[in-house]
Amino acid sequence: MSDQPAFSLLVTLTFSAPEYIETFLEDVRPLCEYVKEHEPTTIAYEVLKSDSDPLVATLLERYVDKEQAYLNIHKTSAAFLEFRPKLKAMQETRLVSVEGQSYLDSGLGFGDRA
């Protein structure tokens, strides 16, 4: 385990039409399954669909640390490297806009009850 605080990303995706969010969900599903099965240092990895806007989703990512769990394990996995060009192509053709913010744990509160 690392001395670094847990690292989180909240990535908001805004799609130009409903069919593109469905394409994204199909494309990201294998990555989500891979992360769950093969990345024990990923604390959470979930796609959240907005309950007020059908064109918006948020990807919640939480790792035990930034350096090892996120940069060295997650971002170099075959599943991530296969998925990322698909999302990039959607961005380049303006089917989706992506905004994200990263965070380090403050030590206040809790991220799960486990």
C-alpha positions, 0 to 999 in steps of 0.5 A: 500500500502506498503512502499517497492519499487515495486518488479520484477522478470525476469525468463528466461526458456530455453526448450530442445525441442519445445513441452516442451514450449507448455507443459509449456504454457498449465501448466502456463495458469491457474496460469496466469488467476488466478493472473489476476483475484485474485491478485490485488497487482500483477502489471504484470504477463506475459509470453514473448516468444522470437522472436529470439529463439523458445526454450526461454521464459521469465516470467515477474512478477511485484508486488507492494512489495516483502513481502506482494504481492509476498511472502505472496499472490502470492507464497501461492496461490493455483494456484501457489502451483498447478503450481510450482511442474509441473515446478519443474518436468520439471527442474528435468527431464532437459526439461527446465533450469530456470534462474532468477533475482529479482529487486527493483524499482529505482524510475526512469522511469516507468513500465506502463502508467496506 
